[in-house]
Amino acid sequence: MLTNLTPFLLQWINTAVSLWVASLLFDGLKFVSFSTLIVSALMLGFANAIIRPMLFVLTLPLTLLTFGLFVLVINAMLIQLVAWLIKGFSVSSF
């Protein structure tokens, strides 16, 4: 059972560390506490697993037209969505 859980935990840790590093590099990302960072990483993982494929398919013509650059907009929208859902995680601008 632990072997099935290991990739999920590694991805969750990777997302949390990435969000933490991004908050150190950019003044626009702010976390109130460490627990907010962990919950935000979990929600971002769920959003990437569930919502992102649907958005990618719906915007495929626009993504092809922009040579894949629209994927960056989708990623930014997902981070904004998570920031809107989680209190204590704020993104100052798009």
Salt bridges, closest charged atoms under 4 A:
none
